[in-house]
Amino acid sequence: MEQGAIQPKQYEQISLQCWNTQNLLGAWIISDQKRLNSGRQNQEPTDQGSASE
């Protein structure tokens, strides 16, 4: 047995955890984007009518 080598079962677990992490991060990003976009839609514009030219 080679010292320091990743065993097939360990590689499988590492791959599964990487996949899970990527999916969770992707879902988190989508969730944040939806939350931020809905917050922007609910905000009233504060600069309307105050533009000076």
Stockholm file with secondary structure:
# STOCKHOLM 1.0

chainA/1-53         MEQGAIQPKQYEQISLQCWNTQNLLGAWIISDQKRLNSGRQNQEPTDQGSASE
#=GR chainA/1-53 SS CCTTCCCHHHHHHHHHHHHHHHHHHHHHHHHHHHHHHHHHHHSCCSSTTCCCC
#=GC SS_cons        CCTTCCCHHHHHHHHHHHHHHHHHHHHHHHHHHHHHHHHHHHSCCSSTTCCCC
//
